[in-house]
Amino acid sequence: MSKKARRRYTAEFKAEAVALVERQEYGVAEAARSLGINRSLLDRWMRKERERQSPQHDQQEGQAEELERLREENRKLRMEKEILKKAAAFFAKESN
């Protein structure tokens, strides 16, 4: 029993398939049939494209970038705090 190889589609192909439905006014089933793909696959690509174009998606990306920046800043500040603690302990011990 051999496994059927999974087909991979390029981003360009996906974008053209979605454009075929949205701009050329083909039906989803008709476009999928003419491209030789499953209708549910084309539906999924269309849903992802709509999500990507939504303003909420841009906001989420911005929040994710800010969260990453804040985590990095937090990591650096914790490291600096530990260095200062060690330096304070060293100088306190040295002054005695």
N, C-alpha and C positions, 0 to 999 in steps of 0.2 A: 504494500500500500504506500504510494508515494504522496507526499504533501504537495499541494498546489502552491507554486511560488506566488508570493504576494506582490501585486503590482504596485509600483510607486509612481506617483504623479508629481510633476514639477509644479512649483508655485505659479509659473506662467500658465500652465495648462489649466490649473484650478481657477485662476483669475479669468481666463478666457471663457471657461465653462460657465462661470457665474455671470459674466458679462453677456453671454449668449442669451441667458434667461432674462436678465434685468434690462438690457438695452435693446436687444433684438426682438424682444417680446415673444420668445419661444416659450412653450409650456415646459415645466420641469421634466415631465415624463418624456416629452418629445425630444428635448435637448439631451437628456441622459441616453435615450435610445440611439440618437444619431452619433453620440460620442462613444458609445459602447461601454457605458458605465451603469452602475446601479442607481436608481432614482434616489434611494436613501443616502447614498454617498454625495450626490449633487446637493441634496437638501442640507446635509451637514456642512458642506463647503459654503453654501449660501448663508446659513445661520452664523457661521464663524466670521464671514465677511461683514455681515450686519453688526455683529458684536464689535468687530475691530473698528468699524466706522462710527460707532456710537460715541458721543461726548463722554459718556461714563467710562468708556475704555481708556480714553486719554487721561482722565482724572485718576483712574486706578494705576496707570503706568507711572504718573507723576508721584503718586503716593508711595508706590513701591520703590522708586528711585530715592525719594526722601527718606524712607525707612532704612534703606541700605546705607545712605550717607550718615544718618543718625547712629546706626549701629556701629559703624566704623569710628565715628567720633567718640562714642561711649567707650569702645574698646581702648582707644588711645588715652582717654581721660583716666580710666581705671589703671592703666599701666603707669601713667604719670603719678597718680596717687600712691601707688605701691612704691615707686622710686622715692617719692618724698617721705613716706613713712620710714623707709630704710635709712635715708639720709638723716632724718631727725633722730632716729635711734642711735645712729653712729655718732653724731655730734654730741648727743646727750651723754653717751658713754665716755666719749673723749674728754668732755669738760669736767668730769668727776675725778 
